[in-house]
Amino acid sequence: MARRAAAVYVLLSEDGARIAGFYTLSADNIDAADLPEKLVKQLNLPRYPYIGATLLGRLARDLAYRGQGVGELLLVDALHRALQISQDVASAAVVVDAKDDNAHQFYSSFGFLRFPDSHRRLFLPMATIE
């Protein structure tokens, strides 16, 4: 945060004694050449060489909270915050880099779309979030 590379958001346990999870957001962009023209049209994305986006760089929850919906809560909060921020700093999508197949499945279950040339990089258009 001190270098302004990412903003960190933390979820504390009810008693405030433990970090239940966290996520980071930062500015990013999508190279329009990475998306098929048909998809750009279908999603009504701007036709620029680079499309402004928000990077969900890290999302993690404490293992003690496994199965309690903390990951989902953090993701929904991140998407809501990204949507709010996009009103002030244009962003057409939220981008994530899934660290493994489980993370890929997690994001896919929320509607994230895979970049055609990347198995791990996904995005969710702001219009979908809205």
Buried (B, 14 or more C-beta within 10 A) or exposed (E): EEEEEBBEBEBEBEEEEEBBBBBBBBBBBBEBEBBEEEBBEEBEBEEEEEBBBBBBBBBBBBEEBEEEEBBEBBBEBBBEBBBEBBEEEEBBBBBBBBEEEEBBEBBEEBEBBBBEEEEBBBBBBBEBBE
